[in-house]
């Protein structure tokens, strides 16, 4: 076998085999079955909750058996109004108009045994005609739903699908980084992973790189915030993931 053929084989071993999107790392086809991904039909509503192939296996299998559903567990999604209660988690993170993997639905299942409200901004169908303009009624309702739920949430968890750009997620992380109620999951392969990791370091935000570890951080943070249920991880989990007092002084945070 020639050197050129060897090089060709090495290239074929690297995923994805299909062409990459120029703006992100997500391919246009599944590298194995060649199925077209992210197909959109002009004029039809975008299915934000549609099937998304988890090409890089960022998510683990669903737990077996599934956790029992607590009677005070609520999975809230727009356009329905959130159910506010003492303990809650906002699912901040990649959506990318439905191109991000379905991490929100899986996390909701993992947390369904807890007496909490889960605020999931990933709604079902979205009208592509709803422009991202503050004057657009549908867009305004979506954003205000998220802002209200973010403010009310006892814990905000961030998951960055590293194959996406997720600019709004970056915006939200900057908005709430100093709130002391944030936990983050961000693979270093995310295109702005270095920025995310440094922000977490500066503000003492617990950070992990795997989805399975994110659930543990959420449970530990809920316990730190006062949730009393059996089996919650200790605060040491948060400290091991980087939780500490921010490096900034109060004056630098804009507080007295």
C-alpha positions in Angstrom: 0.0 0.0 0.0 1.3 3.4 -1.0 1.9 6.3 1.4 -1.0 8.1 -0.3 -3.4 5.2 0.2 -2.3 5.0 3.9 -3.1 8.7 4.3 -6.5 8.2 2.7 -7.4 5.4 5.1 -6.4 7.6 8.1 -8.6 10.4 6.8 -11.6 7.9 6.5 -11.1 6.9 10.1 -11.7 10.4 11.3 -15.3 11.4 12.0 -17.3 12.9 10.6 -16.9 11.4 7.1 -19.5 13.8 5.7 -18.9 17.4 5.0 -18.9 19.7 8.0 -21.0 22.8 8.4 -18.7 25.8 7.9 -20.1 27.4 11.1 -20.0 24.4 13.5 -18.6 20.9 13.8 -21.9 19.2 13.0 -21.8 17.3 9.7 -24.6 17.5 7.1 -24.8 13.7 7.0 -24.5 11.0 9.6 -20.9 9.7 9.0 -22.1 6.1 9.3 -25.5 5.7 7.6 -25.2 8.9 5.4 -28.7 10.0 6.5 -29.2 13.7 5.8 -29.4 15.7 9.0 -31.2 19.0 9.9 -33.6 18.8 7.0 -36.0 21.7 6.9 -38.9 22.2 4.6 -39.5 25.8 3.4 -42.7 27.3 4.9 -43.1 24.6 7.6 -42.7 25.1 11.3 -39.4 24.0 12.7 -39.7 21.0 15.0 -37.5 22.1 17.9 -38.2 18.7 19.6 -37.5 16.6 16.5 -35.1 13.7 16.4 -31.4 14.7 16.5 -28.7 12.1 15.9 -26.2 12.1 18.8 -23.3 11.4 16.5 -20.6 11.9 19.1 -22.4 10.0 21.9 -22.5 13.0 24.2 -25.5 11.5 26.0 -25.6 8.2 27.9 -28.5 5.8 27.5 -31.6 6.5 29.5 -31.5 5.0 33.0 -33.0 1.6 33.5 -35.4 1.3 35.2 -36.6 4.9 34.8 -36.7 6.9 38.1 -40.1 7.2 39.7 -41.9 10.4 39.0 -42.3 12.6 42.1 -45.8 14.0 42.5 -44.3 17.5 42.8 -42.1 17.2 39.8 -43.1 19.5 36.9 -41.6 19.7 33.5 -42.4 23.2 32.2 -42.1 24.3 28.6 -43.3 27.3 26.7 -45.8 28.5 25.7 -47.4 27.2 28.9 -46.7 29.3 32.0 -44.0 27.9 34.3 -45.0 26.3 37.6 -43.0 28.2 40.2 -42.2 26.4 43.4 -39.4 26.6 46.0 -36.9 24.4 44.2 -36.4 24.5 40.5 -33.8 24.0 37.7 -33.6 26.0 34.5 -32.2 24.0 31.5 -30.0 26.7 30.0 -28.0 25.4 27.0 -27.8 24.5 23.4 -31.0 24.4 21.3 -29.8 25.9 18.1 -33.3 25.9 16.5 -33.6 22.2 17.1 -30.1 21.2 15.8 -28.6 20.5 19.2 -29.0 17.0 20.7 -32.0 16.3 22.9 -30.2 16.7 26.2 -33.1 18.6 27.9 -35.6 15.7 27.6 -33.0 13.2 28.9 -32.1 15.4 31.8 -35.8 15.8 32.7 -36.0 12.0 33.0 -32.9 11.8 35.2 -34.4 14.4 37.6 -38.0 13.3 37.6 -37.7 11.7 41.0 -37.2 15.1 42.7 -39.8 17.6 44.0 -38.8 20.4 41.7 -40.0 22.4 38.7 -37.8 22.0 35.6 -37.9 24.9 33.2 -37.1 23.7 29.7 -37.2 26.5 27.1 -37.0 24.0 24.2 -40.6 24.2 22.8 -42.1 21.9 20.2 -42.9 23.7 16.9 -41.5 27.1 16.0 -42.7 29.2 13.2 -39.7 30.3 11.1 -41.7 33.4 10.2 -41.3 34.6 13.8 -38.4 36.9 13.3 -35.9 37.4 16.1 -37.1 41.0 16.6 -38.2 42.5 19.9 -41.4 43.6 18.3 -42.4 40.1 17.2 -45.0 38.8 19.6 -44.0 35.1 19.5 -40.3 35.9 19.8 -40.9 38.3 22.7 -43.1 35.7 24.6 -40.4 33.1 24.2 -37.6 35.3 25.5 -39.6 36.7 28.3 -40.6 33.2 29.4 -36.9 32.3 29.6 -35.9 35.5 31.4 -38.7 35.0 34.0 -37.8 31.4 34.6 -34.1 32.1 34.8 -34.7 34.7 37.5 -37.0 32.4 39.5 -34.9 29.2 39.2 -33.0 28.0 42.3 -30.4 26.4 40.0 -29.4 27.1 36.4 -27.6 24.3 34.6 -25.8 24.9 31.4 -25.1 22.2 28.8 -23.1 23.1 25.7 -23.5 20.7 22.8 -20.0 21.1 21.4 -21.2 20.6 17.8 -23.2 23.8 17.9 -22.4 27.5 18.2 -25.0 28.3 20.9 -24.5 32.1 21.1 -27.6 32.7 23.3 -26.3 30.1 25.8 -23.0 32.2 26.0 -25.1 35.3 26.6 -27.1 33.6 29.4 -23.9 32.3 31.0 -22.5 35.8 31.1 -25.7 37.2 32.5 -25.9 34.7 35.4 -22.2 33.8 36.0 -22.0 35.7 39.3 -25.4 34.4 40.7 -23.9 31.5 42.7 -26.6 29.2 41.3 -25.0 28.0 38.1 -23.5 24.6 37.2 -21.9 24.0 33.8 -21.2 21.1 31.5 -18.9 22.1 28.6 -16.7 19.8 26.6 -13.4 21.5 25.8 -14.1 20.8 22.1 -16.9 23.4 22.1 -15.7 26.2 19.8 -15.6 28.7 22.7 -14.8 26.1 25.3 -11.8 28.0 26.5 -13.9 31.1 27.2 -16.5 29.1 29.1 -13.8 27.4 31.2 -12.1 30.6 32.1 -15.4 32.3 33.0 -16.2 29.4 35.3 -12.8 29.6 36.9 -13.1 33.4 37.5 -16.6 33.1 39.1 -16.1 29.9 40.9 -18.7 28.0 38.9 -18.7 24.2 39.2 -17.7 22.8 35.8 -17.7 19.3 34.3 -17.3 18.0 30.7 -19.6 15.0 30.7 -23.4 15.0 30.8 -23.4 12.2 33.4 -21.5 14.4 35.8 -23.9 17.4 35.2 -26.8 15.6 36.9 -24.6 15.0 40.0 -23.8 18.7 40.1 -27.4 19.7 39.8 -28.4 17.4 42.7 -25.6 18.7 44.8 -26.5 22.3 44.1 -30.1 21.7 45.0 -29.0 20.2 48.3 -26.7 23.2 48.9 -29.7 25.5 48.3 -31.8 23.7 50.9 -33.6 20.8 49.2 -34.0 18.0 51.7 -34.3 14.5 50.1 -32.4 11.3 50.6 -29.4 10.5 48.5 -28.3 14.0 47.4 -24.5 14.3 46.8 -22.5 16.4 49.3 -21.2 19.9 48.7 -17.8 18.4 48.2 -18.9 17.4 44.7 -19.3 21.1 43.9 -16.0 22.0 45.4 -14.2 19.3 43.4 -15.8 20.7 40.2 -14.4 24.2 41.0 -17.0 25.9 43.2 -15.4 28.7 45.2 -15.8 32.3 46.0 -15.5 34.5 42.9 -12.1 36.1 42.3 -13.8 39.5 41.8 -14.5 42.0 44.6 -18.1 43.0 45.4 -17.5 46.4 43.8 -16.4 44.8 40.6 -19.6 42.8 40.5 -21.6 46.0 40.7 -22.9 45.4 44.3 -22.5 47.4 47.4 
